[in-house]
C-alpha cells in the first residue's frame, strides 16, 4: 500500500538514514525552497551582503547544534530530525529576518542585529543542554578542519585571484563537514546517512570526503564566479553552499563532541 511505502521510505528512516527516494524528494524540495527564497529576497530588495550573513550565522549554527542534541535525545520529536528540522529552522530564520526588516524600517535598528539577538538566545539555550565529553574527538575535528582552513586561506593570501576570501571561507566550512565525517566514521563507529557519500565511502573509505569536497565545491564556486552574470543570484548561491557545509559540519562536530 502507498501508506506503507511512504512510511518505509520517508518516516522510518528519520534520524537514521536516507533512502534513495527520500534523497531525491528532499533535493527537489531544497531546490524549490532555495529558489523561492531567492525570489523573496530579491522582491524585498535585501542585499546578500555581510549583514545578511551575520544575521543568518547564529541560525545556521542553531540548526546544526540542535540536530546534534537530537542525536543525543536532548530534543524530542521527529520534527527535530533531518530534514524536518531544517524546514523548522528555515521558518524561524525567515520569521526573524522579516521581523528584523520591519523593525529596521520603523526604528532604524539594523535587521541583522535583531537576528543576531534572537539567534543568540537560541544558541544559549542549546549551550545549556550541551556537555562536551569527548574532548579527543572534538579536538581532532577542529584540528583537521583548522589545518585545511590554513591551507585555503594561505592560497588566498598568496594567490587571491585564484581563491577569493569568500571562496576560501566556504570551502573551509565544507572541510569542517569532511573532517567531522572522517573523524566520526574512522574513530567513533558512526556511519554516513546520505546515499552518494555512503557509496563512495564504502569503496574508498572515509578519507574520500576530503577530495570529494575539494573537487565538487571549488569547481562550483569557480563556475559561479566565471559565469554568474547576476551578482545577486551568484552571492545567494554561495550563501546556500555555505549553509549546506557549515550546518552539517557543525552538527557532526557537536554530535561527536557529546559522545
C-alpha positions in Angstrom: 0.0 0.0 0.0 1.0 3.6 -0.6 1.0 4.5 3.1 3.3 1.5 3.9 5.7 2.5 1.1 5.7 6.1 2.3 6.4 5.0 5.9 9.2 2.7 4.8 10.9 5.3 2.6 10.3 8.5 4.5 9.1 8.0 8.1 11.0 5.1 9.5 14.4 6.4 8.2 14.1 9.7 10.1 17.1 10.4 12.3 18.7 7.2 11.0 19.5 7.2 7.3 18.3 8.5 3.9 16.7 6.3 1.2 17.2 7.0 -2.5 13.6 8.1 -2.8 13.8 10.4 0.1 17.1 11.9 -1.1 15.6 12.7 -4.5 12.5 14.2 -2.9 14.4 16.3 -0.4 16.7 17.5 -3.2 13.7 18.8 -5.2 12.2 20.4 -2.1 15.5 22.0 -1.3 15.9 23.4 -4.8 12.4 24.8 -4.7 13.0 26.4 -1.3 16.3 27.9 -2.4 14.7 29.4 -5.5 11.6 30.6 -3.6 13.8 32.3 -1.0 15.8 33.9 -3.7 12.7 35.4 -5.3 11.5 36.7 -1.9 14.8 38.3 -1.0 15.1 39.9 -4.4 11.5 41.2 -4.3 12.2 42.7 -0.8 15.5 44.2 -2.1 17.6 42.6 0.6 21.2 42.5 -0.3 23.3 39.3 0.0 26.0 41.0 2.0 27.9 40.8 5.2 24.8 42.0 7.2 22.7 39.1 6.0 25.4 36.6 6.6 26.0 37.9 10.1 22.3 37.7 10.8 21.9 34.2 9.4 25.0 32.7 11.0 23.5 32.1 14.5 20.6 30.2 12.9 22.9 28.1 10.8 24.8 27.1 13.9 21.5 26.6 15.8 20.2 24.2 13.1 23.3 22.0 13.2 23.7 22.2 17.0 20.1 21.3 17.7 20.3 18.4 15.3 23.2 17.1 17.3 21.3 17.5 20.5 18.5 15.4 18.9 21.1 12.7 18.2 21.6 12.5 21.9 17.9 12.7 22.7 18.1 16.1 24.4 15.5 17.3 21.9 12.4 15.0 21.4 10.2 14.6 18.4 10.5 13.7 14.8 10.5 17.3 13.7 14.0 17.8 15.2 15.3 15.1 12.8 16.7 15.8 9.3 15.3 17.2 7.1 12.2 18.4 9.1 14.4 20.4 11.5 15.9 22.4 8.6 12.4 23.3 7.4 11.6 24.4 11.0 14.9 26.4 11.4 14.4 28.0 8.0 10.9 29.1 9.0 12.3 30.6 12.3 15.1 32.3 10.4 12.8 33.8 7.8 10.5 35.0 10.5 13.4 36.7 12.4 14.5 38.3 9.1 11.1 39.7 8.2 10.6 40.9 11.8 14.0 42.5 11.7 13.3 44.3 8.5 10.1 45.7 9.9 11.9 46.9 13.0 14.7 48.4 10.9 12.3 50.3 8.7 10.4 51.7 11.7 13.1 52.2 14.3 16.3 52.3 12.2 17.7 49.3 14.1 19.7 47.1 11.8 17.7 43.9 10.9 20.9 41.8 11.3 21.3 43.0 14.9 17.8 41.8 15.7 18.5 38.4 14.0 21.8 38.1 15.9 19.9 38.8 19.2 17.2 36.2 18.5 19.8 33.7 17.3 22.0 34.3 20.4 19.0 33.3 22.7 18.5 30.1 20.8 22.2 29.3 20.9 22.4 30.0 24.7 19.5 27.5 25.2 21.4 24.8 23.2 24.5 25.6 25.2 22.6 25.0 28.4 21.9 21.5 27.2 25.4 20.7 26.0 28.1 18.8 27.7 31.3 18.2 25.7 32.6 14.8 27.0 34.6 13.6 24.0 37.4 16.1 24.0 39.6 13.9 21.9 37.1 13.7 19.1 36.1 17.3 19.4 39.7 18.4 19.3 40.6 16.1 16.4 37.8 17.5 14.2 38.8 21.1 15.0 42.4 20.4 14.4 41.9 18.8 11.0 39.5 21.5 9.9 41.8 24.2 11.1 44.7 22.7 9.1 42.6 22.7 5.9 41.4 26.2 6.6 45.1 27.3 6.9 45.8 25.8 3.5 42.9 27.5 1.8 43.4 30.9 3.4 47.1 30.5 2.6 46.3 30.0 -1.0 44.1 33.1 -0.9 46.9 35.1 0.7 49.4 34.1 -2.0 47.0 33.9 -4.9 43.9 36.0 -4.2 42.9 35.8 -7.9 42.9 32.0 -7.7 40.9 31.7 -4.5 39.0 34.7 -3.1 38.4 35.2 0.6 34.7 34.3 0.4 35.5 31.1 -1.6 38.2 30.2 1.0 35.7 30.6 3.7 33.1 28.5 2.0 35.4 25.6 1.2 36.8 25.7 4.8 33.2 25.3 6.1 32.8 22.3 3.9 36.1 20.9 5.1 34.7 21.1 8.7 32.0 18.8 7.4 34.5 16.5 5.8 36.7 16.5 8.9 33.7 15.7 11.1 32.6 12.8 8.9 36.1 11.4 8.6 36.7 11.5 12.4 33.2 10.1 13.3 33.5 7.2 10.9 37.1 6.4 11.3 37.4 6.5 15.1 34.0 6.5 16.8 31.8 3.9 14.9 29.4 6.3 13.2 28.0 5.7 9.7 27.2 8.1 6.9 23.4 8.7 6.4 23.4 10.1 2.8 23.3 7.8 -0.3 26.1 9.1 -2.5 28.7 9.7 0.2 27.9 6.2 1.6 28.5 4.7 -1.8 31.9 6.4 -2.2 32.9 5.7 1.4 32.2 2.0 1.0 34.7 2.0 -1.9 37.4 4.4 -0.9 37.0 4.8 2.9 36.0 7.9 5.0 39.0 10.0 3.7 37.3 10.3 0.4 35.2 13.1 1.9 38.2 15.5 1.6 38.8 15.2 -2.2 35.1 14.9 -2.7 34.6 18.3 -1.2 37.6 19.8 -2.9 36.7 18.6 -6.4 33.0 19.4 -6.1 32.7 22.6 -4.1 35.7 24.6 -5.5 34.8 24.0 -9.2 31.2 25.0 -8.4 32.4 28.2 -6.8 34.7 29.0 -9.7 31.9 28.4 -12.2 29.7 30.8 -10.3 32.4 33.4 -10.3 33.1 33.0 -14.0 29.6 32.7 -15.4 27.5 34.3 -12.8 26.3 37.4 -14.6 23.7 38.1 -11.9 25.7 39.2 -8.9 22.7 38.9 -6.6 22.0 35.4 -7.6 25.7 34.4 -7.5 26.0 35.6 -3.9 22.8 33.9 -3.0 24.0 30.6 -4.4 27.3 31.0 -2.4 25.3 31.6 0.8 23.3 28.4 0.1 26.5 26.4 -0.4 28.0 27.9 2.8 24.9 26.9 4.8 25.0 23.3 3.4 28.6 22.8 4.6 28.6 24.7 7.9 25.3 23.4 9.2 26.1 19.7 8.6 29.7 20.2 9.7 28.8 21.9 13.0 26.1 19.2 13.6 28.7 16.4 13.3 31.2 18.2 15.4 28.8 18.6 18.3 27.4 15.1 17.9 30.9 13.6 18.2 31.8 16.0 21.0 28.9 14.9 23.1 29.5 11.1 22.9 
